[in-house]
Amino acid sequence: MAFNDDKLSLESVRQSLIRLEDTIIFSLIERAKYPLNSKLYDQNLMEIPGFSCSVFEYFVKETEALQSKVGRYESEEEEPFFPDAIFKPDLPLPKPPSVLHPAEDSININKDIWCMYINKLLPQFATEGDDSNYACIASCDLQCLQALSRRIHYGKFVAEVKFIDAPQDYTPAILAQDREALMKLLTFETVEEMVKKRVKKKTMIFAQQVTLNDTIIIKEEKYKIDPSIVSQLYADWVMPLTKHVEVEYLLRRLD
Ligand SMILES: C=C(O[C@@H]1C=C(C(=O)O)C=C[C@H]1O)C(=O)O
C-alpha cells in the first residue's frame, strides 16, 4: 500500500488508512446481512478433532494456515490471529518490501481486536437469531477481523514516518521509555475528528438502500448498518488501538 510509492510519507500512509475505511465499512455491511449465529463462537459446542476451540476459531486457524503458505504473513502489513498455527510460505513468491524497524515483528494485538470484535462490536449490529449459515458468516467475520487488524497494525507505518520526519522530537521520549509523552507527540485531534466524521458519512453513503426511483432512502432504520456504530467503533477502538500500536512501535524504534 503506502510503501508502493517511491517515498513513504505521512500523507501516503494516511491515504492508505482512508482507503482501508472503505474495506472495513463494506466488510461490516456484508456481515450485517446475517444474524448473530452465536453457536459459531461457542467454545463448548462440539468436539473438533485436534482442536479445542469454537467453530469460528477452527475456521480462522485453518484459513490462516493456508494463507500463510502463500505468504500472507510475510508482509509487514499483516498479523495472524493465531501465530502458533501458521507456516513459512511453501511457494517461491517474491517477498513484499520491508520498511519498518525489525522490532515491528514483536507487536501483535490481535487478541484484543478479536475480543473487541466478538464481544463488543458484533452484538451491536448483528440481529439476534441463527440461520445456520456458519461458513458464510465465518468468512465475513474473518474479512472484518483482517481489515480491522490491518488498519490497527498500520499504526507501525504511521509511527515510522512520524519518527523519520522528526527524530529530534521522538528520541528523548523513546530513550526515557515515556509512553505518555509519545502518545502526546503522535496524537492529532483534528485528524481524529475528521476520521470520525468521514467514516460516518461514508457509511451513510455505502449502506444506503439504492433503488431505481429517484428517491434514495436515507432514513436511519434503512441503512444496512447504522453509521453511528461505525463512527463509534473508530472513536472507541480503532483509533485508540492504532495509537497503542504506534506507541509500542516507537518504544522499540531505537532497539
Ligand atoms: C494515524 C494517525 O495517528 C493518530 C491516530 C489516528 C487514527 O487512528 O486515525 C489519527 C490521528 C492521530 O491522532 C495519524 O496521525 O494519521
The ligand as an ORCA input file, in Angstrom:
! r2SCAN-3c Opt
* xyz 0 1
  C      -2.957      7.545     12.472
  C      -2.518      8.700     12.953
  O      -2.180      8.854     14.316
  C      -3.182      9.117     15.282
  C      -4.295      8.188     15.100
  C      -5.276      8.488     14.209
  C      -6.135      7.391     13.657
  O      -6.077      6.280     14.158
  O      -6.871      7.658     12.668
  C      -5.450      9.795     13.765
  C      -4.646     10.802     14.205
  C      -3.607     10.588     15.224
  O      -4.093     11.024     16.461
  C      -2.313      9.882     12.102
  O      -1.678     10.841     12.567
  O      -2.780      9.867     10.941
*
